[in-house]
Amino acid sequence: FPSHDKEGYFIKSKDQTAIFIEEKGTGTPVILLSGGPGLNPDYVYPIHEFLSKNFRSIILHQRGTGKTIMPKIDSTTLSLEKYIEDLEALRSELKLKKLILIGQSWGGMLSMEYCAQNPEKVEKLVFVGSGSPSMKFVNYFSDNIQMRLRPEDLAEKPGMKQIWPGYFFDREAALKSKAAIDFSKIHGQAGINKIMVADYAAKEKQRMINLKKYKGPAFIIQGYQDPVGFAAYDIKSLIPQSQFLFIEQSGHFPWLEKESTQKHFYENLMKALE
């Protein structure tokens, strides 16, 4: 990925943690939430660049990722509640009544939790390859990735680098992006994923009840070959007004697939934000 000029600032969250906020562009503010949980936000920079041409694109560096460095990672410093407080601190910093949230993968799941707790503070939800409101998708997510891997992938040591091609429809695009990524820097601080996934699972029941209260617009952008599979339908079952924007020949990262797929993805993103 091209090196990115981080134009940003820190805000203080409710517990006084300094959260790094990165911005580019002018116009309507849109909040871009990256995945993992625990991935550094660099991999969504192409989306950030694209959005900045028409919007004020804002990336919140989630706790323990990017420039939001935590003194320690444990359940006292990290929880869904804290992540929600960080988003609230950003909303208050931006002086906005409502947020437009664009969540990729785990970022979509975080958007749902925020929306479940604050349905009146969300203007619009845009999901890009999001996981589901429940933990149902984990039953097949990993299988869908593993079934696409070849012996040469499995020869790599276990980790994101090994399974990377399993996220894609187009193997050539997968290998091209894989060569461009420094996988030693793809993850934030250690231990985030385990804590946040457990907390998301623990709050599942309440989230699924509360999400039904959201009556605003929602768009589900998903590749037909995305390993998150039927998560799109799980979201629609709770947010029935959601609109599907499917992308042909696309996996989990449509903006990194072949050029025609990228074009289709960005068209869908603009449609969702119109």
Buried (B, 14 or more C-beta within 10 A) or exposed (E): BEEBEBEBEEBEBEEEBEBBBBBBBEEBBBBBBBBBBBBBBBBBBBBBBBBBEBBBBBBBBBBBBBBBBBEEBEEEBBBBBBBBBBBBBBBEBBEBEEBBBBBBBBBBBBBBBBBBBBBEBBBBBBBBBBBBBBBBBBEBBEEBBEEBBEEEBEEBEEEBBBBBBBBBBBEEBBBEBBEEBEEEEBBBBEBBBEBBBBBBEEBBEEBBEBBEEBEBBBBBBBBEBBBBBBBBEBBBBBBEEBEEBBBEBBBBBBBBBBEEBBBBBBEBBEEBBE
